[in-house]
Amino acid sequence: MNALSKSHYELFGLPEGFAIDAAALDAAYRSVQGAVHPDRFGGASDTERRIAMQFATQANEAYRTLRDPVRRAAYLCALHGADPRVHSNTAMPASFLGLQMEWRERLEEARDARSAEELRVLRDELDDSRASLIARLAEAIDGGRDYELAAGLVRQLMFVERFGEDVDAADDLLAAH
């Protein structure tokens, strides 16, 4: 198999799954990157340098994907035919949609009241929600191999992370004044 067509897990010699050994990933990345880094191919032909650059680019992308739980889960879902389609599929359970509306209202209220305390409470809830979604993703992927369920959880987690950025921006704005 061509190294450029390997999965991210195969590239690093790691078992496929949501749970990942971060130290093993880091070591595998350093090893692969050391072998394919373009600087090692300075005296090589243009073709060899181009291939080395492609390998290095693949290694960087694979590493970024596997290090991040959201990207890792989305990647696993896509590998198993359950692409989360995060840009075109916004379907979410009604209970999560209700929670989104509640969070948005609370963010607006906190902004209007200039309440750093309410922003902190909201941030804590988002952190708890993120941890819960990651645990559910681990169970869906590693426990049940339910990639359709995982794809929906990825979309929820992406919302939580984006909304967390809104909360952080509101907190930064409040701190600046």
Buried (B, 14 or more C-beta within 10 A) or exposed (E): EEBEEBBBBEBBEBEBEBEBEEEEBEEBBEEBBEEBBBEBBEEEEEEEBEBBBBBBEBBEBBBEBBBEBBBBBBBBBBBBEBBBBBEEEEEBEEEBBEBBEEBEEBBEEBBEEEBEEBBEEBBEBBEEBBEBBBEBBBBBBBEEEBBEBBBBBBBBBBBBBEBBEBBEEBBEEBEEE
